[in-house]
Amino acid sequence: MAQSTRGWFSVGMGLIIAAGGVYGLAMLLGVSFAIGAATQEAGAPVLLVLAVPGMGAIGFLILLLKVIVDRVGNAEDDHYSKTVDQ
């Protein structure tokens, strides 16, 4: 990695993670308000209907985190990207 761009990866990843956190928090608050309103009208079965998409979302987040951790912690990928001609 060039000396002048050494910190760019950290700044870029930090901004992406921060934006994802803020967006996720906003989505969580919006969904919680919608669930509260729907539960008041329809009752508790609304929560059971949301369990399946919730499990899918949690599974997706786990896989996304695995990909990020595997890429950041893989010395072979770093070596490959530094030594192979583009």
C-alpha positions in Angstrom: 0.0 0.0 0.0 1.3 3.4 -0.9 2.5 5.5 2.0 0.2 8.4 1.2 -2.9 6.2 1.3 -2.1 4.2 4.4 -4.9 5.6 6.6 -7.5 5.8 3.9 -8.7 2.2 4.4 -9.3 2.9 8.1 -11.1 6.1 7.5 -13.2 4.6 4.7 -14.1 1.5 6.8 -14.8 3.7 9.8 -17.2 5.9 7.8 -19.0 2.9 6.3 -19.4 1.2 9.7 -20.6 4.5 11.3 -23.1 5.1 8.4 -24.3 1.5 8.7 -24.7 1.9 12.5 -26.7 5.2 12.2 -28.9 3.8 9.3 -29.4 0.5 11.3 -30.4 2.5 14.4 -32.9 4.6 12.4 -34.3 1.5 10.8 -34.7 -0.2 14.2 -36.5 2.8 15.6 -38.8 3.1 12.6 -39.6 -0.6 12.6 -40.2 -0.6 16.4 -42.7 2.2 16.0 -44.5 0.4 13.2 -44.5 -2.9 15.1 -45.9 -1.1 18.2 -48.7 0.4 16.1 -49.5 -2.9 14.4 -49.5 -4.8 17.7 -52.0 -2.3 19.1 -54.3 -3.0 16.2 -53.8 -6.7 15.5 -52.4 -8.1 18.7 -49.4 -10.3 19.5 -49.5 -12.5 16.3 -47.8 -9.6 14.5 -44.6 -10.4 16.4 -44.7 -14.1 15.3 -45.0 -13.0 11.6 -41.9 -10.8 12.0 -39.7 -13.7 13.5 -38.9 -15.2 10.1 -37.6 -12.0 8.4 -35.8 -11.2 11.7 -33.9 -14.6 11.6 -33.0 -14.0 8.0 -31.7 -10.5 8.8 -29.6 -11.8 11.7 -28.2 -14.6 9.5 -27.3 -12.1 6.8 -25.5 -9.8 9.3 -23.5 -12.7 10.7 -22.4 -13.7 7.2 -21.5 -10.1 6.3 -19.4 -9.8 9.5 -17.7 -13.1 8.7 -16.7 -11.9 5.2 -15.4 -8.6 6.6 -13.4 -10.2 9.4 -12.0 -12.9 7.0 -10.9 -10.2 4.5 -9.3 -7.9 7.0 -7.5 -10.6 8.8 -6.2 -12.5 5.7 -2.5 -11.9 5.2 -2.5 -14.0 1.9 -5.0 -11.6 0.3 -2.8 -8.6 1.4 0.3 -10.2 -0.1 -1.5 -11.1 -3.3 -2.9 -7.5 -3.8 0.6 -6.0 -3.2 2.7 -8.3 -5.4 0.5 -9.2 -8.4 0.7 -6.9 -11.4 -2.6 -5.2 -12.2 
